[in-house]
Amino acid sequence: MTAFIPNLTRKTAAAMLQDDARVAHILEFLNANASATTEEQIRITEIAAPPFHEGARAAYMKQLLATAGLRVDIDATGNVIGEFAGTSQDIVMLTAHMDTVFPAGTTVNVKRDGNRLLAPGISDNGTGLAAIAVIARSFHEMKIRTKNTILFVADVGEEGEGNLRGMRALVDAYKKHLKYVIAIDGSATEYITTAALASRRIEITLSGPGGHSWSDFGVPNPIHALGRGIARFVSARVPESPRTSFNVGEIEGGSSVNSIPSRAQMKVDLRSESEAELAKLESFLRESIQSGIDEEMSAARDRGMAGNASMLDLKINVLGVRPAGELPENSPLLAAVLAADTRLGNRSRRERSSTDANIPLSVGIPAISLGAGGRSGGAHTLEEWYEPTNRELGLQRVALTVLAVAGLEP
């Protein structure tokens, strides 16, 4: 078998993967260890990893990757990085995020219902974390040698307000030698995420004087103002192409039913296939909230509160910006995953989504996101579930893709 082929095509990738007996042994190993991978997934899932608190899970992943034969460190951001040394300094990164969307205190015990496993985070992303561990172990035990160094990474901050901070740090640290990034997220094998969906997360806070609901009636009410602004904003007409969406995901404020609140806050998620449409939507959000404030202040003046015309204070905080990007059609990375699909008899389509792949794609580093196999549903809800049926397909697909771009040495 030849070593790494620089101008990798689907045909050459398929030939590389087909001609080496070690590849067949890896596929057999992953098939034989599918059940053990499911049990590992359960153990990982039952270690809570709420936003910005992935430390306990990181400690476990460090130990798990070390037992797979890797040299493992945790960086300053909290990413767990296991190195599978190649013969060159060039790097292929295989990563899965550790954080979940669920707050501290959420019960994460896994329950069984027949072949179905139920728990918050069981698929997103217990599936991906279990996958990187077993794939690393398969390469180690089969004594694989690659040209490119492979980094097996459990990263932080992929969900919500994490703002992809783990992947941002990884790209900054390894950008000089980073050739490809493969993010494992969830279970699906029927698509390849090759395009990054742009998004912005925005926090809006209104503050006012507050008061008693009876004696201070007429004082500008931050919740009323926010409600007026929301009503205007959600009337926005967004294009179907480029597809664009918005969601008011959180609203909070006030202290009691008979108190005029002194504060109200909301968090909004904006997404689009187009950076230009995203900018337009954010501008309309800002205009809508200001309109809500103006209407509330006008109502206050009508109630004889003209002296309170400046009593509402607006603060807008951009919590996260996820950039867009797209994998070129002629990318060797796409050729590699399509060759893996061909070998395994899998059919897949291309999709656009918001994942860890956004960051490398946005700076021109080839990246994709793949599922780790099996079936799942209810992501980001307390009813999340996972079925490990045919999970070996996802594991084998990821392993073949990594090997094709990392380059097997003789």
C-alpha angles and dihedrals in degrees: 000000000000123000126246117334108215098205095048116188131180090259096049092044091053091049092050092051095044099049102055121081091205090067091056089050091053091051090051091048093052092048092049092049098046094106092046088051090056091053090050090050089056092052092049093047092053091060103084117232107179119177111299091001105085095129100109092048090045091056090052093047091050090056092044094052091045090056087053089065100260130133101240135198136166113226127217092268093054100257116146108224123191117187124215099187120226131189093261136047093241113112137218111191122207109188142174125184121242101199126091131201092242122105126237112284095038111138108244101177110136117236126196125224105177106296092345123098117205126198139111107274095011091130102017094079117333086086094058095045093052089048097055090050096052093042090052090050092049092054091048097047094044088051093235117184120201135185095223121056112246120216114202104202136186101194137193135227103031096130129072116317091006083092092204089289093156094054092043089057092046094051091047091050099045104024094115093061103021109119104164139009124201114186118196111209123165126330111286118126097174095083144036118217102222100154130059119230112221117229143169128201114205132189118203121192127187122191129191142162097273122202146156117324091230109029095039098038109149096039109129108270117214093206092051090050092047090048092052090050093047092051090055095043097051089056088070115127108222125190123257088214118064082029112235132179143178136196133187096212105172136027126175141157145112132067107229141004093252097046126088101232120242092204141030128178138183137182122215132194118209122186137176143159085228126062088206093055090046091054091050091050093050090050091052090049091055092046091049094052092048089050089052090052091049092051092049092049090049089052089050091053090049088055091054096264097120090134090064095059094124098042099108116081120197125206123179120193123185103219098185144359120199112191126219126241141150137218112239115247091237095051116136087223092061089045089054096053092044089052089051090051090051093051093047096041092242124149119209141170132212119255142179120230144146110262142129086284090074093080101052091040091053091058096042100263111136109247140162138178121226136180121243099227138266127071130288146168145174094053114184091018133097087246094062113146141183134197117197095208108141092355089147089072091063094044092049092046093054093044093051091049092051093047093050094054096035092053123229114245119217 
